[in-house]
Amino acid sequence: MKSFEAAMALDTVRNEYILHSQIHQWFMEGNQTKNVEILNQQVYAQLFLTPSSDPWLGLFPSDSYSAIDNDGIR
């Protein structure tokens, strides 16, 4: 349990001081948008390094049957 708590604490610090500050830096540089979808795309592509164009995000071909309504997408 202690290693889990340590990992959570480290992740929280990383999120607050690295990722969060990067988003604020974008805003200070004038790279802001009022479109939340565009901001989300930028966050995932540039901070999380998981762009929506990444073919591995789905982890299975688009013609696969998942047995979940709408493949679990809301």
N, C-alpha and C positions, 0 to 999 in steps of 0.2 A: 504494500500500500504506500510505503514511503517513496518508492521510486515513481509511482504514479503521481503522487502529490508534487514531487520535485519536477516531473515532466510538465505537469499542468502549470506550475509556477513559472517555469522557464518559458513556456508557450505564451503565457499571459504577458510577461515582460517583453518578449519578442514582438507580439502583436501591438502592444501599446507604444513601444519606443522605436520600432523599425517600420512596421507596416503602416500603422496609424500616422506616423510622422511623414511617411512618403506621400500619403493621400493629401495631407495638409500642404506639403511642398508643391504638389500639382496645382492646388488651388492658388497658392501664392504666386506661382509662375503664370497664372492665367489660363491654365489647362483645365478649367472646370467646365462642367456641363450641367444643364438643368434636367437633362435626360438621364434618369436613373439606370436605364438599360445600358446606355453607352458607358456610364461610370462603372457598372458591374462588369462589363466586358473588359474594360481597361484594368480593373482590379484583378480579375481572374487571369488575364493574359500577362500582365506585367509584374504583379506582386506574387500571385500564387503559381505563376508559370504553367497555367492550365487553360490555354485559349480554347474557345468553343469549337474551333476548327480542328482540334486534336482528335484524330480518329480513334484513339484508345479510350476516350472518356466514356463511351458507351460499353466498352469491353465485349460487345457481341455485335454481329452484323445487324443492320437495320431491318432485315427481313426475317429475323428470328422471332419465335413465339415465346413470350414471357409469361403468359397466363395472368398478367396483371392488367387491369383496365388502363388503357392508354399508356401502357408500359411504365406505369408509375409516375407519369408526368402530369402535373396538374394543369 
